[in-house]
C-alpha cells in the first residue's frame, strides 16, 4: 500500500488517491467520469487528478502508425505510476498494448460506449454519406484499419492522414477545405458532447472497429491489492469478456498500431461471438472469420477468481475465471485460424509498406 494510507475499522482505505490522465479535453472528460463513479462508491476517499502530456500528444506531424512506439499515449502515465506519483491511470483501452510492462495491470474495464466509427462531414456536405460523396473526395483518418476497410468499400474516395486530438481534427475539417469528411470513434464524439456532428455511424459491413474501442480502462500497480479491489467494482462483465477476446486475438496476431486489424464482438444467449479481420493497406487483400464460445459460466459462478491471474493485461477479480479463460481462448483460436489462412503474410507486407511510406 502506498504511503499516507490507513485502514479504518471496517478495513476501508481512507487516503488520497491520485489519478493520472492525459491533458487533452477528451482524456479529462473520461477521467472525470471515472473519478465521479469512484467518489459515489467511496465517499470517504479523496481523489486528486494529475494531468500529463504524452509522446503521442507532442508528435502531431507524423502518422501514429509511423512513429513505431507501441505505448505512445501511455508511457509517461505508466512512468508516473511506477514512481508512485499517481495510484491509477485512466486510458482509452484501445491505446493500451496487449502486453503491459511488468508490475502493471488493467484493474477495471468500464461499460463500453458505442465502439463503432463515425463519419463527420465538412459542413458543406451535410446530408451526404460516404456513398454519396463525389469522386475523389478526401477523407481524413490516420488509422490504417479505417483506411484499409473504407478504401475497399468506397473506392471512389481518397484517404489522407489527419492527426491531433478531437478538437484539432474537427477544426482542421471545418476551417480548411482539405477534407470532405473525417472518421472518428463514435464514443469520443459522444463523450465530448458532439453527437450532433455525427453524420453516419459505420456498421461492421462498412468498417469494423479497433480492439478495445469505446471502452475505458483503469491501469494500476499489480502490488496495490487495495487499489485493485477498489477499482474492480468498475468492471463491466460483458465489456471485459468481449475485450479479453479482442485483445487475445490481437496479441496472438502480433498486431499493433502499425497494421490493419479489426474486430467485432457481441454476446447473445450466453454465447460470445468474435469476428476478426486483417487487411492489406489498400484493403484489396483481406481475411475475415467469425467464431463463438459459451460464456455461460459468467452468470453461474461467483467463485473468487485468482487475483494474480492476468489475461492479456486484464485482472478481473469479480468475474468468472472460467468465462475469462473461454474469452481468451476464443481470441487465440480465431487468430490461429486466420494465421493458418495466410494472415501473417498480409500483415508482414502491410507493415513493410507502412514503414516505407
C-alpha positions in Angstrom: 0.0 0.0 0.0 1.3 3.5 -0.9 2.4 5.8 1.9 -0.1 8.0 3.7 -2.8 5.4 3.6 -4.7 3.9 6.5 -7.4 1.4 7.0 -10.3 2.2 9.3 -12.1 -0.3 11.5 -14.1 -1.6 8.5 -10.9 -2.3 6.6 -11.8 0.5 4.2 -9.0 2.5 2.6 -9.1 6.2 3.6 -6.4 8.1 1.8 -5.7 10.4 -1.1 -5.9 8.6 -4.4 -4.2 10.3 -7.3 -5.5 9.6 -10.8 -3.2 10.2 -13.8 -4.6 11.3 -17.1 -3.6 12.8 -20.5 -4.3 16.6 -20.6 -6.5 16.5 -23.7 -10.1 17.5 -23.2 -11.4 14.1 -24.0 -9.0 12.4 -21.7 -10.0 14.8 -18.9 -13.7 14.1 -19.5 -13.1 10.3 -19.4 -11.0 10.6 -16.2 -13.6 12.8 -14.5 -16.3 10.3 -15.3 -14.3 7.5 -13.6 -13.5 9.8 -10.7 -17.1 10.7 -10.2 -18.1 7.0 -10.2 -15.4 6.2 -7.6 -16.5 9.2 -5.5 -20.0 7.9 -5.5 -19.0 4.4 -4.4 -16.3 5.5 -1.9 -17.4 8.9 -0.5 -14.6 9.0 2.1 -11.8 8.7 -0.4 -10.2 11.9 -1.6 -9.4 11.9 -5.3 -6.8 14.1 -7.0 -6.4 14.3 -10.8 -2.9 14.8 -12.2 -2.7 15.8 -15.9 0.3 14.8 -18.1 1.4 15.2 -21.7 2.4 12.1 -23.5 4.7 11.5 -26.6 1.6 10.9 -28.7 0.3 14.3 -27.7 3.6 16.0 -28.6 4.3 14.5 -32.0 1.5 15.8 -34.1 3.0 15.9 -37.5 3.5 12.2 -38.0 1.0 9.4 -38.6 0.8 7.3 -35.4 1.5 4.1 -37.3 4.8 5.6 -38.5 6.2 6.5 -35.0 6.5 2.8 -34.2 6.2 3.2 -30.4 3.5 0.9 -29.0 2.8 2.9 -25.9 2.6 6.4 -27.4 -0.2 7.6 -25.2 0.6 5.5 -22.1 4.3 5.6 -21.3 4.5 8.8 -19.4 1.4 7.8 -17.4 3.0 4.4 -16.6 6.2 6.1 -15.5 4.3 8.2 -13.0 2.5 5.1 -11.8 5.8 3.3 -11.4 7.3 6.3 -9.4 4.2 6.3 -7.1 3.3 9.8 -8.3 -0.2 8.5 -9.1 -2.1 5.5 -8.0 -4.2 4.7 -11.0 -4.4 5.9 -14.6 -7.4 6.2 -16.9 -6.9 5.3 -20.5 -8.9 4.5 -23.6 -8.5 0.7 -23.7 -7.6 0.8 -27.4 -4.4 2.8 -26.5 -3.1 0.1 -24.2 -0.8 -2.5 -25.7 -1.9 -6.1 -25.3 1.1 -6.9 -23.2 1.7 -4.4 -20.3 5.1 -3.7 -18.7 5.8 -5.9 -15.7 4.2 -4.5 -12.5 1.1 -3.0 -14.1 -2.4 -4.4 -14.8 -5.7 -3.2 -16.0 -7.8 -3.3 -12.8 -11.0 -2.2 -14.4 -12.7 -2.2 -17.9 -15.8 0.0 -17.8 -19.0 -0.4 -19.7 -18.3 0.2 -23.3 -19.8 3.1 -25.3 -20.7 2.5 -28.9 -17.5 1.0 -30.3 -18.2 1.9 -33.9 -16.6 4.6 -36.1 -18.5 7.7 -37.1 -18.3 9.9 -40.2 -18.1 13.7 -39.5 -18.8 15.7 -42.7 -17.5 19.1 -43.7 -20.5 21.5 -43.1 -20.9 22.0 -46.8 -21.5 18.2 -47.3 -24.2 17.9 -44.6 -26.8 15.3 -45.6 -24.4 13.2 -47.6 -22.9 9.8 -46.7 -19.5 8.2 -47.7 -21.5 6.5 -50.5 -22.9 9.8 -52.0 -19.8 12.0 -51.7 -18.4 12.9 -55.1 -15.5 11.1 -56.8 -12.0 11.7 -55.2 -13.4 13.4 -52.1 -10.7 13.4 -49.5 -11.4 11.6 -46.2 -9.2 12.3 -43.2 -8.0 9.4 -41.0 -4.7 8.3 -39.6 -5.9 4.8 -38.8 -4.6 2.1 -41.2 -7.5 0.0 -40.0 -10.1 2.5 -41.1 -8.4 3.4 -44.3 -7.9 -0.2 -45.4 -11.6 -1.1 -44.9 -13.0 2.1 -46.3 -10.8 2.1 -49.4 -12.1 -1.3 -50.3 -15.7 -0.4 -49.6 -15.7 3.1 -51.1 -13.1 3.0 -54.0 -14.3 6.4 -55.3 -12.9 8.2 -52.2 -9.3 9.2 -51.3 -7.8 8.9 -47.8 -5.3 11.2 -46.2 -3.7 11.3 -42.7 -5.0 13.7 -40.1 -3.5 13.9 -36.7 -4.3 15.8 -33.5 -6.8 15.4 -30.7 -10.5 15.6 -31.4 -10.7 19.3 -31.1 -7.8 19.8 -33.5 -9.2 17.4 -36.1 -12.6 19.0 -36.1 -11.0 22.4 -36.5 -8.9 21.1 -39.4 -12.1 19.7 -41.0 -14.3 22.8 -40.6 -11.8 25.6 -41.2 -10.0 24.3 -44.2 -11.1 22.8 -47.4 -8.7 19.9 -47.3 -11.2 17.2 -46.2 -14.7 16.3 -47.2 -15.1 14.3 -44.0 -13.1 12.7 -41.2 -13.6 9.4 -39.4 -13.6 9.4 -35.6 -14.6 7.0 -32.9 -18.3 7.5 -32.1 -17.5 7.0 -28.4 -15.2 10.0 -28.3 -17.7 12.3 -30.0 -20.4 11.2 -27.6 -18.2 11.8 -24.5 -17.3 15.3 -25.8 -21.0 16.0 -26.3 -20.6 16.4 -30.1 -23.0 13.7 -31.2 -24.8 16.3 -33.4 -21.7 16.3 -35.7 -22.1 12.5 -36.3 -23.4 12.2 -39.9 -23.2 8.4 -40.1 -22.3 5.5 -37.9 -20.3 2.9 -39.7 -21.7 -0.6 -39.1 -19.5 -3.8 -39.3 -20.3 -4.2 -43.0 -18.6 -0.9 -43.7 -15.9 -0.7 -41.1 -15.2 -3.0 -38.1 -13.7 -1.3 -35.0 -10.3 -1.4 -33.2 -9.6 -3.8 -30.4 -11.0 -2.3 -27.2 -12.6 0.7 -28.9 -15.1 2.6 -26.9 -14.1 1.1 -23.5 -12.2 2.9 -20.7 -9.5 1.1 -18.7 -8.1 1.8 -15.3 -4.4 0.8 -15.0 -2.9 0.2 -11.6 0.2 -1.3 -9.9 -0.1 -5.1 -9.6 1.0 -5.0 -6.0 -1.6 -2.5 -4.8 -4.2 -5.0 -3.8 -6.3 -2.4 -2.0 -6.5 -0.2 -5.1 -7.1 -3.3 -7.3 -10.0 -4.3 -5.0 -11.3 -0.7 -5.0 -11.4 -0.3 -8.8 -12.6 -3.8 -9.5 -16.2 -2.8 -8.8 -16.0 -0.6 -12.0 -15.6 -3.7 -14.2 -18.5 -4.3 -16.6 -18.7 -8.1 -17.2 -19.8 -8.1 -20.8 -17.3 -5.5 -21.8 -14.5 -7.3 -20.0 -15.2 -10.6 -21.8 -15.6 -9.0 -25.2 -12.3 -7.0 -24.7 -10.3 -10.0 -23.4 -11.3 -11.9 -26.6 -10.4 -9.0 -28.8 -7.1 -8.3 -27.0 -6.1 -12.0 -27.1 -6.9 -12.1 -30.9 -4.6 -9.0 -31.5 -1.8 -10.3 -29.2 -1.7 -13.7 -30.9 -1.6 -12.0 -34.4 1.2 -9.7 -33.0 -0.8 -6.8 -34.4 -0.4 -3.2 -33.1 -0.9 0.3 -34.3 1.1 -0.3 -37.5 -1.1 -3.0 -39.1 -4.8 -3.0 -40.1 -6.5 -5.4 -37.7 -10.3 -5.0 -36.9 -12.8 -6.8 -34.8 -16.5 -7.0 -34.0 -17.9 -8.8 -30.9 -21.3 -9.5 -29.4 -22.8 -11.5 -26.7 -26.1 -13.3 -27.3 -27.7 -16.0 -25.2 -24.5 -16.7 -23.3 -22.5 -17.0 -26.5 -19.6 -14.7 -27.2 -19.2 -14.1 -30.9 -15.9 -12.7 -32.2 -15.3 -11.6 -35.8 -11.7 -10.6 -36.6 -10.1 -9.5 -39.8 -6.7 -8.4 -41.2 -6.2 -6.2 -44.3 -3.6 -5.1 -46.7 -3.0 -1.3 -46.6 -5.3 -0.7 -49.6 -7.9 -3.2 -48.4 -7.6 -5.3 -51.6 -6.3 -8.3 -49.7 -8.2 -9.4 -46.5 -9.1 -12.3 -44.3 -12.2 -12.3 -42.1 -13.6 -15.1 -39.9 -16.1 -15.4 -37.0 -16.0 -17.9 -34.1 -18.1 -18.2 -31.0 -17.8 -19.7 -27.5 -20.1 -20.3 -24.5 -19.6 -17.9 -21.6 -22.5 -19.3 -19.5 -20.1 -19.7 -16.6 -20.1 -16.0 -16.2 -23.6 -16.0 -15.0 -23.4 -19.1 -12.7 -20.5 -19.0 -10.5 -19.5 -16.3 -8.2 -16.3 -18.1 -7.2 -13.4 -15.9 -6.2 -11.0 -15.6 -9.1 -7.3 -15.9 -8.6 -6.4 -12.3 -8.1 -3.0 -12.6 -9.6 -4.3 -14.1 -12.9 -3.8 -11.6 -15.7 -5.4 -12.2 -19.0 -4.0 -10.0 -21.8 -3.1 -7.4 -19.2 -6.5 -7.5 -17.5 -7.1 -8.5 -13.9 -10.8 -9.0 -13.3 -11.2 -10.3 -9.7 -15.0 -10.4 -9.6 -15.7 -12.1 -12.9 -15.8 -15.9 -13.5 -12.3 -17.1 -14.3 -13.8 -19.8 -16.5 -15.6 -17.3 -18.6 -12.5 -15.2 -18.9 -10.5 -18.2 -20.0 -13.1 -19.0 -22.6 -13.0 -15.5 -24.0 -9.2 -15.5 -24.1 -9.1 -18.9 -25.8 -11.7 -17.7 -28.4 -9.4 -14.8 -29.4 -6.3 -17.0 -29.7 -8.2 -19.7 -31.7 -9.6 -17.1 -34.2 -6.1 -15.6 -34.6 -4.7 -19.2 -35.3 -7.4 -19.7 -37.9 -6.5 -16.5 -39.7 -2.8 -17.3 -39.4 -3.4 -20.7 -41.0 -5.1 -18.9 -43.9 -2.2 -16.5 -44.5 -2.8 -13.6 -42.2 0.9 -13.4 -41.3 1.9 -12.6 -44.9 -0.8 -9.9 -45.3 0.3 -8.2 -42.1 4.0 -8.5 -42.9 3.6 -6.8 -46.2 1.3 -4.2 -44.6 4.0 -3.5 -42.0 6.8 -3.2 -44.6 4.8 -0.9 -46.9 3.8 1.3 -43.9 7.4 1.5 -42.8 8.4 2.5 -46.3 5.8 5.2 -46.7 
